[in-house]
Amino acid sequence: MVLSCTSNDNSQSNHLVFKYNEHKNIGSLDPAFSKDLADIWATHQLFNGLVQMDDQLNVKPSIAKSWTITDSAKTYTFNLRKDVFFHKHELFGKDSTRIANALDFEYSFKRLIDKTVASPGSWVLNKVDRFYAVNDSVFQIELKQPFPAFLGLLTMKYCSVVPKEIVTHYGNDFRSHPIGTGPFKFKRWEENLKLVFRRNNTYFETDSKGQQLPYLEAIAITFLPDKQSEFLQFAQGNIDFVSGLDGSYKDEILTTDGKLKPKYAEDVKMIRGPYLNTEYLAFFMESSVNTIQSLKLRKAINVGFDRNKMMTYLRNGIGIPANGGFIPKGLPGYDATIGFHYQPELAKQLVAEFKAETGIKNPKITLTTTSNYLSFCEFIQRELQKTGLVVNVDVIPPSSLKDAKANGQVDFFRASWIADYPDAENYLSLYYSKNFAPNGPNYTHFKSDKFDQMYEAAYLETDPILRAQLYTKMDSLIMDSAPIAPLFYDEVVRFTRKNVNGLGINATNLLEIKSVKKD
């Protein structure tokens, strides 16, 4: 049996406990170190920030009930709620708790950028000039330059509020003694075995009918290390939820066209939706290799394989074939019409033209990948051979590929980009000339003065509709030069038991349990 909470929890009705497995383990419950999804999911239950994001990626109030943006979009003034309490702890004194205030945010942000803390999230405040508590309930942030995506950045768990007296007391051990303001509070953690959270009875948020959140009494997390064991526990009804589609069970639960198989349809619900993750092949634009330098060959590769067929065979239809640009479906700026579609005859023609122009009779190109994407690369290799282009596939370890692409040592490679924050600017930053790797995320070394001008103009555009139009133009300009071949936009896939309600889905794959009910 996967779940047994603390001994006094055993009487708890099963329908009041949400159970899931975390196969990747959890490194820290300190939000300043919430770098991986596993840690983000856990800390999200325990902590709040100024703002939060709904399932449609709109920024909504959290501890800040309202805010104003002034000074040419450089000054953000947040008005805080006065009914948000930290979880109880004896260090708070006679009341065992206190209200979270603007000074707590000032402390939390200073801690985030403190070099001795070494938080991986310090970059979130790179564009901030200064921040301070105006008084107990007003917190102000001044930016160095306008940055329209800034509110989205503040929804990240890094920007959660933490209490100074508790953090100071525990030091590095705050990772396993977390005190926040979230819907659930920390109960106990046996590392690699089990983690238990209990309901925060003084939580400040309510549902649309005024009922206090959360509905559940507890969350229990287990740590089985492999996805197959996790799925088995789910199939046996021991856990409530499984995320993602792993090769070990995709054909067990889904038909080839991505529907639940009949034996699961009665007890299981599948929820799916866009995920802010673009999977793609990238060309190093400063390569001296003539097959990489040729726009005709880059376009031939883009139109030379069938993305729809690839998704059906290799992903049981989960994921959206990337016929648009680099911006994934689900973000303002996405446009399904600006990319490439399968045109085998055009691909053959472009390869033939390359051969005629260069005198190279057997053009070759090497595609570097990691083992978990080998099936995709072999599919593309077979498809492109029909066009007259020979593709050699080179498989290397993930760490080697990461270093090689950062240092311009691979000419043609598989990559993916998962949004750090939900704004298309995050995707387009990969093509800004001042972001050349290794000093930024421009791994292709794509350079266009026109693109750079639009990218800089987007910073100053505060109207979201006009900014999205600029993003689409920039994405279209990238596709005209074809420094990449987008493969697919990923999807979030969740399987839950039929008795689980209110577990939504969102394009950042955040796990929101506060509004979950179990029948």
Rosetta blueprint (number, residue, H / E / L):
1 M L
2 V L
3 L L
4 S L
5 C L
6 T L
7 S H
8 N H
9 D H
10 N L
11 S L
12 Q L
13 S L
14 N H
15 H H
16 L H
17 V E
18 F E
19 K E
20 Y E
21 N E
22 E L
23 H L
24 K L
25 N L
26 I L
27 G L
28 S L
29 L L
30 D L
31 P H
32 A H
33 F H
34 S L
35 K L
36 D L
37 L H
38 A H
39 D H
40 I H
41 W H
42 A H
43 T H
44 H H
45 Q H
46 L H
47 F L
48 N L
49 G L
50 L L
51 V E
52 Q E
53 M E
54 D L
55 D L
56 Q L
57 L L
58 N L
59 V E
60 K E
61 P E
62 S L
63 I L
64 A E
65 K E
66 S E
67 W E
68 T E
69 I E
70 T E
71 D L
72 S L
73 A L
74 K L
75 T E
76 Y E
77 T E
78 F E
79 N E
80 L E
81 R L
82 K L
83 D L
84 V L
85 F E
86 F L
87 H L
88 K L
89 H L
90 E H
91 L H
92 F H
93 G L
94 K L
95 D L
96 S L
97 T L
98 R L
99 I E
100 A L
101 N L
102 A H
103 L H
104 D H
105 F H
106 E H
107 Y H
108 S H
109 F H
110 K H
111 R H
112 L H
113 I H
114 D L
115 K L
116 T L
117 V L
118 A L
119 S L
120 P L
121 G L
122 S H
123 W H
124 V H
125 L H
126 N L
127 K L
128 V E
129 D E
130 R E
131 F E
132 Y E
133 A E
134 V E
135 N E
136 D L
137 S L
138 V E
139 F E
140 Q E
141 I E
142 E E
143 L E
144 K L
145 Q L
146 P L
147 F L
148 P L
149 A L
150 F H
151 L H
152 G H
153 L H
154 L H
155 T L
156 M L
157 K H
158 Y H
159 C H
160 S L
161 V L
162 V L
163 P L
164 K H
165 E H
166 I H
167 V H
168 T H
169 H H
170 Y H
171 G H
172 N H
173 D H
174 F H
175 R H
176 S H
177 H L
178 P L
179 I L
180 G L
181 T L
182 G L
183 P L
184 F E
185 K E
186 F E
187 K E
188 R E
189 W E
190 E E
191 E L
192 N L
193 L L
194 K E
195 L E
196 V E
197 F E
198 R E
199 R E
200 N L
201 N L
202 T L
203 Y L
204 F L
205 E L
206 T E
207 D L
208 S L
209 K L
210 G L
211 Q L
212 Q E
213 L L
214 P L
215 Y L
216 L L
217 E L
218 A E
219 I E
220 A E
221 I E
222 T E
223 F L
224 L L
225 P L
226 D L
227 K H
228 Q H
229 S H
230 E H
231 F H
232 L H
233 Q H
234 F H
235 A H
236 Q L
237 G L
238 N L
239 I L
240 D L
241 F E
242 V E
243 S E
244 G L
245 L L
246 D L
247 G L
248 S L
249 Y L
250 K H
251 D H
252 E H
253 I H
254 L E
255 T L
256 T L
257 D L
258 G L
259 K L
260 L E
261 K L
262 P H
263 K H
264 Y H
265 A H
266 E L
267 D L
268 V E
269 K E
270 M E
271 I E
272 R E
273 G E
274 P E
275 Y E
276 L E
277 N E
278 T E
279 E E
280 Y E
281 L E
282 A E
283 F E
284 F L
285 M L
286 E L
287 S L
288 S L
289 V L
290 N H
291 T H
292 I H
293 Q H
294 S L
295 L H
296 K H
297 L H
298 R H
299 K H
300 A H
301 I H
302 N H
303 V H
304 G L
305 F L
306 D L
307 R H
308 N H
309 K H
310 M H
311 M H
312 T H
313 Y H
314 L H
315 R H
316 N L
317 G L
318 I L
319 G L
320 I E
321 P E
322 A L
323 N L
324 G L
325 G L
326 F L
327 I L
328 P L
329 K L
330 G L
331 L L
332 P L
333 G L
334 Y L
335 D L
336 A L
337 T L
338 I L
339 G L
340 F L
341 H L
342 Y L
343 Q L
344 P H
345 E H
346 L H
347 A H
348 K H
349 Q H
350 L H
351 V H
352 A H
353 E H
354 F H
355 K H
356 A H
357 E H
358 T H
359 G L
360 I L
361 K L
362 N L
363 P L
364 K E
365 I E
366 T E
367 L E
368 T E
369 T E
370 T L
371 S H
372 N H
373 Y H
374 L H
375 S H
376 F H
377 C H
378 E H
379 F H
380 I H
381 Q H
382 R H
383 E H
384 L H
385 Q H
386 K L
387 T L
388 G L
389 L L
390 V E
391 V E
392 N E
393 V E
394 D E
395 V E
396 I L
397 P L
398 P H
399 S H
400 S H
401 L H
402 K H
403 D H
404 A H
405 K H
406 A H
407 N L
408 G L
409 Q L
410 V L
411 D L
412 F E
413 F E
414 R E
415 A E
416 S E
417 W E
418 I E
419 A L
420 D L
421 Y L
422 P L
423 D L
424 A L
425 E H
426 N H
427 Y H
428 L H
429 S H
430 L H
431 Y H
432 Y L
433 S H
434 K H
435 N H
436 F E
437 A L
438 P L
439 N L
440 G L
441 P L
442 N E
443 Y L
444 T L
445 H L
446 F L
447 K L
448 S L
449 D H
450 K H
451 F H
452 D H
453 Q H
454 M H
455 Y H
456 E H
457 A H
458 A H
459 Y H
460 L H
461 E L
462 T L
463 D L
464 P H
465 I H
466 L H
467 R H
468 A H
469 Q H
470 L H
471 Y H
472 T H
473 K H
474 M H
475 D H
476 S H
477 L H
478 I H
479 M H
480 D H
481 S H
482 A L
483 P L
484 I E
485 A E
486 P E
487 L E
488 F E
489 Y E
490 D E
491 E E
492 V E
493 V E
494 R E
495 F E
496 T E
497 R E
498 K L
499 N L
500 V E
501 N E
502 G L
503 L L
504 G L
505 I L
506 N L
507 A L
508 T L
509 N L
510 L L
511 L L
512 E L
513 I L
514 K L
515 S L
516 V L
517 K E
518 K E
519 D L
